[in-house]
Amino acid sequence: MIVITKANDVIIAIAESINEDRNFIEINHNTNIPKNLVKGIYEVKEIPKEVKPLKYCCIEGAEFHLNPNYKENYSSEERIAALEDAVNILLGF
């Protein structure tokens, strides 16, 4: 597997194959990433299942850790439920 990182070692893609041309890196024959966004390209033997692009960082292709700036996306229903719970707590329910 191939791990592609951007600034701050944040993983932007995990690929089985890449092709490089002058300005882009083609990932798995269907996605292009501009080369100026890429900091590193690492060949990795094994990637833990929990590692996902943007959620994890990769240092020199050897060490994976959570991206400290990553924030989960919550559905509208989850956000509304959390707000309702906060209002109920403030109102004393």
Secondary structure, 3 states (H helix, E strand, C coil): CEEEECHHHEEEEEECCEEECCCEEEECCCEEEEHHHCCEEEECCCCCCCCCCCCEEEECCCEEEECCCCCCCCCHHHHHHHHHHHHHHHHCC
